[in-house]
Amino acid sequence: MSRGVHCAGGSDAPIEDCDPLVGMHDAMHRLPHSFKQPRGGPTGPPPSERDAFLPHERLSFAEALWLYTIGASNRDPTHELDALT
């Protein structure tokens, strides 16, 4: 994204969870599967900053939101999309 490459958020359903909020969380935190929390809530100590996979590639909330909204709706880079208002 930082180099102008058009990106879109999505999942590898049914292998991965198709919930876009889970995808946004994963893009922002980049934790390995061993740290993923079950839907029932946390079962152990929270992961630390050093547990992230390639932490320099984590996205901000705004970037993750863009990825799963504007980015996902505009997969054709030649197509113009009006801003959300």
N, C-alpha and C positions, 0 to 999 in steps of 0.2 A: 504494500500500500504506500509506503514512504517513497517509492520510486515511480509512482504513477500507474502501476499495474492495476487493472480493473479486477476487483475481487468480489465474491459473493459468498454469503454465509449459507451453510447447508449441512446435511449430515449424511452418513453412510447407512441410513436406516435400511433394513432392520438390525444391522450390526450395532450401530450407535443409537442413542436416544434421539428421536426426531424433534423433541421439544426445543424451539429456538432459544429459550432462556437458558437451557443447559448448554447449548452451543456457545452462547455469549459468555457464560460463566467460564467455560473451558478456554475460550479465546483470551479472556482477561487473566486467568490464573495459571493455565498451562501445567496442570498437575498430572502426574502419571496415574494410571488406573488404580494403583494400590492406595491412592489417597482419595479416590472418589467416595463420596458419602452416599449411603443408601437413601432412598426416598423417605425413610422413616426418621432421618436426622443423623447427627454425628454419633459415632460409636467409639471414638478414640480421641487422642489429642489432635488439635488442629494442625495442619501442615505449616511449616515455616517458609519463609521467603526462599531459602536455599533448596527447598524441595521442588521448585518449579523447573520444568523442562525448558531449556533455552529461555531463561527469564527475560532476556533483552527483546524477545519477539512477542511478549505479551501486549495486548491491545488495551487501550483505555476504554471506559464505558462508552464514550461517544463514538469511538472507532468501531467497537463491537456492535453497537446499535445501528450505525450506518451500514455495516457489513450485512446484517440480517434484515434490513429494511430497504433502503435505496439500492445498495449493492445487489441484493438478491432480486429486486424487481427490475433491474436494468442490466441484464446480462449482455445486451448488444451495445458495445461501446460507441457505435455510430448513431444510436438513438438518443435524442435529448429527452431529459426528464425534468419536469418542473420541480422546484423545491417544495417540500412539505410545508404547509402553512397551517 
